[in-house]
Amino acid sequence: MEKRWTDKNTDLATLTDRIGDFFKERDFEAIKGEIPSGYSILAENSPKFRLDGYVSVAIEGKPDDLSVKLELTK
């Protein structure tokens, strides 16, 4: 799933932190990192939610033209 936003002037680092907080509040093991086009988060192993794999989130673009891509990888 991918969603794109334009003209929002969003701080990508702060957005990445908030998405990471979402996963950590639900007891996922989450790792944040930088990629050439933005940021990424990998989350897995929550005792509250069973996943067959891990969730990959990519936050890419610029503050006024960004996309968030969410994938479940087995």
Secondary structure as UniProt FT lines:
FT   STRAND          2..6
FT   HELIX           12..25
FT   TURN            26..27
FT   STRAND          29..35
FT   TURN            36..37
FT   STRAND          38..44
FT   STRAND          54..62
FT   TURN            63..64
FT   STRAND          65..73
//
